[in-house]
Amino acid sequence: MNGRYSSENLYSQIFNRLLDVIPDLQSIDEVGLSEVDGNWPLHFDVVSRSPTKLIIMLGHSRAEDGGVVINPEMTIAVYLDRGMAEALTYRDAHMSNSVYSPDRSHIDILAKRVLNDYLYTWLGNLIVAGHSIKVACKQEFFSN
């Protein structure tokens, strides 16, 4: 196995890519939005924050046919003190997946690897597309 795929290295790379997409990640406490022509809007929300850990939701969604289409939406744990981040959940219009059981007593190792690989690639695609989260007023954010 080469040095490229160690989970610690991957989690650090995910953290660095998150900083590229969300430059104010370490201090942001708001919802945020990135809009790039030709792409679905990218929504951001802080789910919870402690001094060392941040749980965020990041996803593409848009109104369509009277409902909201999600493609995809991920919950991500960010370990601010360690400079690492990992995928917790994935959801799109067709499926959802979680790394941890609801009581966090079991870890789905395959889901953990697949979701973190997906998150790493997705963040790279967001960077190439030019997405950058800007803080949005909550009223403005939810009226879009």
N, C-alpha and C positions, 0 to 999 in steps of 0.2 A: 504494500500500500504506500502510495507516495504521500508526501507531507501536505499536499493540497487539501486532503479531506481528513482533517481532525475536527471534531465537533467544536472544540474551543476556537480553532482558527475560523471555522465557518461562522460561529456566533459573533466573533469580532468583525468579520467582513460584513455581516448583516448590519451590525451596529453602525459601521462606517458608511454603508450605503443609505441607511436611514438618515444619517446626518446630512448626506447629500440631498435627499428629498425633503427633509424637515430640518433646515439649518438651526432653528431655535428649539430643537427637540428637548434639550436639557432644562429649558426654562418655560416652555409653552404650557399653559394650563387651560387652553381654550379649544374650541373647534377650529378647524382650518380647512382650506379649500385650495386646490390647484386646478386651473383650467388651461388646457393647451389645445389649440385648434386641431381638429381631426381626431381628438381623443375624448373619451368619457371623462367627466369631472372626477377628480380624486378627492375624496372626503377624508377628514382626519378628526378624531375625537379622543380626548384623554378620558379613560375609563376610571383610573385611580392613580394616585401618586403618593409615594413615600420618599424620604430622603435618598434612598438607594435604589428604588424600583418604580418603574412607570409601566402601566398597562395602557396600551393604545389600541384603537380600532382604525384601520386604514382600508379604504375600499373605493371601488368605482361603483357608482349607481346613477341611474337617471330615471325620470318619469317616463312611462311608456304605457299606452293603452289603459289609462286610469289607475295604474299601479306603479310600484317602484321595482325596477330590475336591478339586481345586484350582480356584479361580474368583475372580480370577486370582492369579498370582504374578509379581512383577516384581523384577528386579535393577536397582538404581539406583546411579549414581556420584554422590557428594556431594563437591563441592570446597569444603572448609571455609574455605580462605583467600580464596576469591572469592565466597562466599555464593551458590553456584550448584549445581544438581543436574540430572542428565539420566537418562533411561531407557536401560538397556543391553539388557535382554531382557524378553520377555513370554511367559507360558505360562498356558494354562488347560486344561480337560479336552479341548478339541478342536484346539488349535493351539499353536504356539510361534513366536516371531520374535525376531530379534536385530538390533541396529543395526550391530554390527561383525562382520567375519569372525572365525573362531577365532584367526587369527594377528594380528588387528587391522590388517591391511594394506589392507582395503577397508571403506568405509562405505556402507551402503544408505541413501541420502538420504531416500527415501520412507518407509522403515521408521522412520528417526530422527524425522521430523516426525510421523508417525502415532502412534508410541509415546509421544512427549513430549506431544502433544495429549491422548492418552488418559490419561497419568499426571496431567497437570494437572487434568483433569475428575474422575478417580477420587479424587484427594486432596481436591478440593472436596466430593465426595459423602461421603467419610469424615468430613470436618469437620462437615458438616451432620448426619450420623448421630450425632455425638458421640464418635467413636473417639479415644482417647488412649492411646498405648502406655505401659505400665508395665513395669518390669524384672521378669522372672520368673526364679525359680530354675530352672536347666536341668532338674533332675530333675522338678520340678513341671510345667514346660512340656511335656516329652515324655510325661508320664503322662496328659495330657488327650486 
